[in-house]
Amino acid sequence: MYFIDVQGTLIEDNTKLPIRGAVEFIDHLNQTQTPYMVITNSTKYASDEFLAYLNSIGLSIPKERYLDPLMVLERHLGLNQKVAAYGSEEFLKVLGKMGYKLNFAAPDVVLIAIKENFTPDEYAQMIEFILSGARLIGMHETTLYVKHHKRYPGVGAILKMLEFATSCSYTVVGKPSTAFFEEARLRMQTQRSDATFKEITIISDDLKGDLIGARHLGMKGIFVLSGKYKSADEILPSTPLQDHPDAVYSDMQEVLESL
């Protein structure tokens, strides 16, 4: 059984096209009726739109085998709450379509998604809202954000910065939160009723943002080098041995060949 990341694992960060072996790996799981969930931290597009895109490029992922943070957001954030949201224009538009009303006067919640060009004034505004009592919520806790072959601080890094600056804790909607992984496991039970974390292997290009959190829940981890990191030497030497993945492969083609 598998949990499978998307960006940097199934699709390339810049072209948004399938990485070598990705289509074939999903086809193999479908043909062998192997239980799996595709779990992404994508927030730029409505859930059904992004899944439709993945299907359009050859990734035959059924709706019931797909999960992203937008699909569980309302459990953390009610539509009646005042939200100061920060992220890409696409993300803000998706929130509007979902029924959320943005409020940058006296928000109840500061909601963070990803973009590469946060300004110092935006950070200052976030800090003021948090110190005034607004809850801090991250759509996910990724370590790095990759765009145009450049690596930017991910949402997780921004959350840690704000936590340090304000001494206030935060909540995470997507990966690697236990609540998100638990939701994915519960959905997987429609494929196999007795699915447990110990029987699941997660495949991802984000060691800190995905694999370590999953490992702490008992999952096995496969680290692929097709996204955030160019080699395992960029991160494994500074990672405690107990948090190392069970295997490291260059891409999904190598994962498929290892089966």
C-alpha positions in Angstrom: 0.0 0.0 0.0 1.3 3.4 -0.9 0.9 7.1 -0.2 2.3 9.0 -3.2 3.3 12.7 -3.4 2.7 14.6 -6.6 5.0 17.7 -7.1 8.6 16.5 -7.6 7.5 12.9 -7.3 4.9 12.2 -10.0 5.2 15.5 -11.9 8.1 17.8 -12.6 8.1 21.1 -10.7 8.7 23.3 -13.7 7.0 21.6 -16.7 4.2 20.0 -14.6 4.6 17.0 -16.8 5.0 13.4 -15.6 8.4 12.4 -14.2 10.0 9.3 -15.7 8.2 6.2 -14.6 5.3 8.1 -12.9 2.6 7.1 -15.4 3.8 3.5 -15.5 3.9 3.2 -11.7 0.3 4.4 -11.3 -0.8 2.1 -14.1 0.9 -0.8 -12.4 -0.9 -0.1 -9.1 -4.2 0.1 -10.9 -3.6 -3.1 -12.8 -2.5 -5.0 -9.7 -5.3 -3.5 -7.6 -2.7 -2.3 -5.1 -4.2 0.1 -2.5 -2.9 3.6 -2.8 -3.7 7.3 -2.2 -2.2 10.2 -4.1 -1.6 12.9 -1.5 -0.6 16.3 -2.6 -0.2 19.7 -0.9 -1.4 21.5 -4.0 -3.5 24.6 -3.2 -3.3 26.6 -6.4 -6.2 25.0 -8.1 -9.6 23.6 -7.0 -9.3 19.9 -6.1 -11.3 18.6 -9.0 -9.5 20.8 -11.4 -6.0 19.6 -10.3 -7.1 16.0 -10.4 -8.5 16.5 -13.9 -5.2 17.9 -15.0 -3.3 14.9 -13.6 -5.6 12.6 -15.4 -5.1 14.7 -18.6 -1.4 14.1 -18.6 -1.8 10.3 -18.3 -1.9 9.8 -14.5 -5.0 7.6 -14.2 -5.8 8.5 -10.6 -9.4 7.8 -9.6 -11.2 10.5 -7.6 -11.5 8.3 -4.5 -7.7 7.8 -4.5 -6.8 11.5 -4.4 -6.5 13.9 -1.4 -5.3 17.5 -1.0 -5.5 20.1 1.9 -8.4 22.0 0.3 -10.5 18.9 0.8 -10.1 19.0 4.5 -9.7 22.7 5.1 -13.3 23.2 6.5 -12.5 20.9 9.4 -9.9 23.4 10.5 -11.5 26.6 9.3 -15.2 27.4 9.3 -16.7 29.6 6.5 -17.9 32.0 9.1 -14.4 32.9 10.3 -12.6 36.0 9.2 -9.5 35.0 7.3 -6.3 36.9 6.4 -4.9 34.6 3.7 -1.5 34.8 2.1 -0.4 32.9 -1.0 -0.6 32.9 -4.7 -3.4 34.7 -6.6 -4.7 31.3 -7.7 -4.9 30.2 -4.1 -6.9 33.3 -3.0 -9.3 32.8 -5.9 -9.9 29.1 -4.9 -10.7 30.3 -1.3 -13.2 32.7 -2.7 -14.9 30.0 -4.8 -15.1 27.8 -1.7 -17.0 30.6 0.1 -14.3 32.1 2.4 -14.3 35.8 2.9 -11.0 37.6 3.3 -10.5 40.1 6.1 -7.3 42.1 6.6 -8.7 44.3 9.3 -9.3 42.1 12.3 -9.0 38.5 11.2 -9.6 35.4 13.3 -7.1 33.4 11.4 -3.9 33.9 9.5 -3.8 31.3 6.7 -0.5 30.6 4.9 -0.1 28.9 1.5 2.9 29.1 -0.8 4.3 31.8 -3.1 7.8 32.8 -4.0 7.6 36.5 -3.4 6.3 37.3 0.1 7.2 40.8 1.0 8.5 42.2 4.3 5.3 44.1 4.8 3.3 41.0 4.4 5.4 39.3 7.1 4.9 42.4 9.4 1.2 42.2 8.9 1.0 38.5 9.7 3.0 39.1 12.9 0.7 41.9 14.0 -2.4 39.8 13.4 -0.9 36.8 15.3 0.1 38.9 18.2 -3.4 40.4 18.3 -4.8 36.9 18.8 -5.3 35.4 15.3 -4.7 31.7 14.9 -1.9 30.7 12.6 -2.8 27.9 10.1 -0.6 26.5 7.4 -2.1 24.8 4.4 0.9 22.4 4.6 4.4 22.2 6.1 6.7 21.8 3.1 10.3 22.6 3.6 11.2 24.0 0.2 9.2 25.4 -2.7 10.8 24.8 -6.1 10.0 27.1 -9.1 12.0 27.9 -12.2 14.8 25.7 -10.9 15.1 27.9 -7.8 14.4 26.7 -4.2 12.5 29.1 -1.9 11.5 28.6 1.8 8.4 26.4 1.9 5.3 27.0 4.0 6.8 25.0 6.8 9.9 27.3 6.9 7.6 30.3 7.0 5.5 28.8 9.8 8.6 28.1 11.9 9.8 31.7 11.3 6.4 33.1 12.5 6.3 30.8 15.4 9.8 31.9 16.5 8.9 35.6 16.0 5.6 35.5 17.9 6.0 32.5 20.3 2.6 31.3 19.0 2.0 27.8 17.8 0.4 26.8 14.5 -1.8 24.2 12.9 -1.2 22.4 9.7 -4.0 21.3 7.3 -2.0 19.2 4.8 1.1 17.1 5.0 2.8 16.1 7.2 0.1 16.6 9.8 -1.2 13.5 11.6 -4.8 14.6 10.8 -4.1 14.7 7.1 -2.3 11.4 7.0 -5.2 9.9 9.1 -7.7 11.2 6.6 -5.8 9.6 3.8 -5.6 6.3 5.7 -9.4 6.4 6.4 -10.0 6.9 2.7 -7.7 4.1 1.8 -9.9 1.8 3.9 -12.4 1.8 1.1 -9.8 -0.2 -0.8 -8.6 -2.3 2.1 -10.6 -2.1 5.3 -7.8 -3.1 7.6 -5.2 -0.5 6.3 -2.8 0.6 9.0 0.1 3.1 8.9 2.6 0.2 9.4 1.5 -1.4 6.1 1.9 1.9 4.1 4.9 3.1 2.3 5.1 6.8 1.4 7.0 8.0 -1.7 8.0 11.7 -1.8 10.8 14.1 -2.7 10.4 16.0 0.6 12.2 14.3 3.5 11.4 16.8 6.2 8.0 17.9 4.8 6.6 14.4 4.2 8.7 11.4 5.0 9.9 12.1 8.6 6.3 12.9 9.8 5.1 9.7 8.1 7.9 7.7 9.6 6.9 8.8 13.1 3.5 7.3 12.5 5.0 4.0 11.6 5.1 4.2 7.8 8.0 3.2 5.6 9.5 5.9 3.4 11.0 6.1 -0.1 12.9 9.3 -0.9 13.0 10.2 -4.6 15.6 12.7 -5.9 13.4 14.0 -8.8 12.2 17.2 -7.1 13.5 19.3 -4.2 16.9 17.7 -3.8 19.6 17.1 -6.4 21.3 14.4 -4.3 20.7 12.7 -1.0 24.0 14.2 0.2 22.2 17.6 0.4 20.1 16.5 3.3 20.8 13.0 4.7 24.1 13.8 6.4 22.3 16.4 8.6 19.3 14.1 9.3 19.3 11.8 12.4 19.7 8.2 11.5 16.3 7.3 12.9 14.7 9.6 10.4 16.5 8.3 7.3 14.2 6.8 4.6 14.1 3.1 4.0 15.2 3.6 0.4 16.4 6.3 -2.0 15.8 6.3 -5.7 16.4 8.8 -8.5 12.8 8.8 -9.7 9.6 6.7 -10.0 11.1 4.6 -12.8 13.7 3.3 -10.3 10.9 2.7 -7.7 8.9 0.7 -10.2 12.0 -1.4 -11.2 12.6 -2.2 -7.5 9.2 -3.9 -7.1 
